[in-house]
């Protein structure tokens, strides 16, 4: 274990829920060799805390820029205009978290799709990967990505919970599958899909503070739980813990172009 390293490709450590012990949470991750953490942005208000965290821990925390679909409102275009002036900044390793969400509120459904399309264009123009949110909208997002793909798009479908056919479509589009704590839950069709796809297409994530894996389900999630997710994958894929760690970490380095 001590010679293995991990990358958490999706954690919201800048959220207020970590205000009292953020440094401790990061140390917890380092203690189990989760060496790097990608911080998907949500909206304009989250940028400040995210960038402060990146500045404080530049070797471990990596910032992104994007508008979460649940934060797409009537003013989404002005938010995107503000972000667009910053997307070339090398401090941002990815575009996102963006995409569509058909679970919470469909009031701005068409605006969500428009905002997602705009951010995919940013990803193509900057050469940065895109982090895609797809709650109850995986099929729609696959269609949107396919329509935008011209060979320049890559990224990750965060919190993948789809079937084998959807997984293969995502991989064929040049994207990775973000696998997190939900694979430790009984009702997840991805558990049946994952053994049939290449490990070269998988990256690990926590979505901290959400989607805590077993055996910590019910508690606040944190990057230190990445090894638990890897352990669940060993059983699903019938591969060694070392192979899961090495492959998913290498995939994350390649996707986000992180410095080793």
Secondary structure, 3 states (H helix, E strand, C coil): CCCCCEEECCECCCCHHHCCCHHHHHHHHHHCCEEEEEECCCCHHHHHHHHHHHHHCCCCEEEEECCCHHHCCCCHHHHHHHHHCCCCCCCEEEEEEEEEECCCCCCCHHHHHHHHHHHHHHHHHHCCEEEEEEECCHHHHHHHHHHHCCCCCCEEECCCCCCHHHHHHHHHCCEEEEECHHHHCCCCCHHHHHCCCCHHHEEECCCECCCCCCCCCCCCCCHHHHHHHHHHHHHHHCCCHHHHHHHHHHHHHHHHCCCC
